[in-house]
Amino acid sequence: MTSILIVDDHPLVGDGVSTMIRDVEWLEICGVCKTAKQAMETIQAMRPDLILLDISLPDSDGLQTCEQIRKQDRQVKIIALTSTNEAGIISQFLARGGNGYLLKNMERQELLDAIGDVMNGKIFLSKAANQKILEQYNSVAAAVNKTPMLTRREKEILQLLYEGLTGPQIAEKLFVSPYTIETHRKNLLQKFNVSTTQALLRISKEQKLI
């Protein structure tokens, strides 16, 4: 029996996953957590086999949570279950110890395939997530002109930063957590190889991205 812990602050996610796997004899949901703090405590107490982890949590960035879980437990499998489909986020999730990446609009069979593959030691990417990765790394234009490959959300955040909005203001405008905005900002700094937001905006303007 494979025990699954769901970490998501939306009750419908837990209900949806429960419905999808209720007739699968080798799967069981051992708990549902709404925050990263609660998740860390539950993982230590229950030792689940697999965690379905949302990227955006009320008290933490899901990427940081993934990293913390991996440091605490080297064996547990971690699959992102999120509505965020961006190559930078996907890559970082896997780099921080994630084993798979699913979108919340998945079909039942895709969920079962993901769980099966990950429990067998494989990395699983949903079709949509895999396409995003391919789009980022196969862009000929980006390779030729050396302009960093930006996602739609990164371009949006870059523009809002240029307009003078703070991280919390951008988070409120885009209906995401401040942790998510900060992760995107750090990704942008890394892509442009700069250390400050001011330098990021200057180079972006020079390259006519804003």
N, C-alpha and C positions, 0 to 999 in steps of 0.2 A: 504493500500500500504506500502510495506517495502522498505525503501530507503537504498541503499548500497554504501559505499565509498570504493574504491579500493586504496590501498597504495602499490605501486610497481613501480620500476623505469624502467621496461620493457614494452613498449607500447603494445606488443603482448598479455600480460596478460589481460589488460583491454579490448582489442578487443575480446579475446577469451571468457571471461566471458560475455561480452555484447551479443555475438552470442548465447551463451548457454541459456540466460534468456530472449531473445528478445520477445518470444511469451508467456511469463509467466505474466499474467495480474497483479498479486499481488507483482511483483518485479520491481524496477527501480534503475538504477545507477545514483546517484546524483553527482558523481565526481570521478576523478582519481588524486592521488597525487604521486609524484615521490620521495619525501623526508619525513623524520619524521617531520621536522620543518613545512613544508607545510601542512602535515596531521593534526598536532595539531591545527593550525590556522583554517583549514577547518572544523574540527570537532566542534570547538567552534562556528563557524559561521553558519554551516548548520545543526548540530545535527542529523546525520544519525542514522538509527535504527541498522545498522550492518556494521562492517568494515572487509574487507578481507585484511589481513596484511602480507606482505612478511617478513621473518625473517632477511634477509640481505638487508639493505638499505644503500645508499651512505653515509649518514651522521650519522647513528646511528645503534646500535644493535636492531633488531626487538623485542627482549625480553624486553629491557629497554623501547622501545616505547610502548609496550603493557602495561607495568606497569604505564607509564606516562598517557596513555589514561584512564586507569582504575581509577587513582587518580582524573582525571579531570571529568570523566563521569562514574557514577556507573551503569547507566542503559544500555548503548550501548553494543551490543553483538560484540565480537571480535573472528574471525576465522583466524587462520594462514593459508596462502596459499603460500606454499613454496616447494622447491625441496629438502630441508633438512629433512631426515627421521632418526633421532637419538633419542633414548629413553630419554637421558638427556635433550635435547633441548625441546622435547615434554612435559616432566614433568615440566620443568621450565616455559614454556609458560602457562600451565594451572595454575601453582602456582602463576603466576603474574597477573592472572585475565582473561586469555583466556577462551573462551567457546567452541572452537573446533579446530581441526587440519586437514588440507587437503593438499594433495600433488598436484603439478601442472599437473601431468599426469592423474588427475581424469577424470571420465566420467561425462557427464551432469547430470545423475540421482543422482550420489553421491553428487554433488554440491547442487542440490535441496534438497536432504535428509538432508544434513548438515545444510542448511539455515533453513529448516522447524523445525528440532529438536532444534537447538539453539534458535530460536525465541520462541519456546515453553518451554524454560527453561531447556533443557537437554544439556549434554556435548556430543559432537560428535567427534569421532576419525575415520579417514579413516581406511580401513582394513589393509593397510600396516603399518600405524602408530600404530595401536592397536597391531599388531604382534610384533613390536619392543619393546613395553612396556612389553609384555608377555615374550619375550626372555630375557630381562634384569632381571626381577624379578623371573623368574622360573629357573634360571641357578643353578643346583645342585652343579656343580663344584665350582662356585664362592662362594657358601655358605659354602662348606666344607673347602676350603683352605684359606678363608678370603681374597683372592685376589680380588680387586675391579673389577667389570664388566665394561670393556671398549668397546666403540664402535669402529668401524673400523677407523673413522676419528680421534677419540681421540688417538688411537694407532699411527696413522700416525703423528699427531702433536707432540706426546711425543717423537717419534724417531727424528723428525726434531729439537726439542728443545735440545735433547741430542747431536745432530750434531753441535749445536752452532748457529743455525739460530735464529734471533730475530722475534718477532711477526709480524712486517710489512713484513719481508722477507718471512715468512711462508705464510702470506696472499697472497702475490704476486705469490708464487709458486703454491698455491692451487686454485688461482683465486677466492678468497673470500675476504670479507672486514676485516680489522684489528679488528673491533668490534667483528666479529664472532670468530676469533682466540682467542681474549681475553676472550670471554665467555667460550670457550672450556678449556682454561688454568685454569680459575677459577673453572670449573667443576672438572678438574683433581685434583686441590688442595683440593677441598672438599671431593672427593672420597678417597683420600689417607690421609685425615685428617692432612694436613701440611699447612704451611703458606707461604713457599717460593718455588720458582722453583728449587733451588738447592736441597732442601730436597726432593722434588718430584722426581727429577732425581736419587737421591741416593737410595731411597726406590725402585723405579722402576727397577734399576739395580740389587738390592739385590734380587728382586723377578723374575729376569730374563725376564722382560718385554721389555727391550731394550738391 
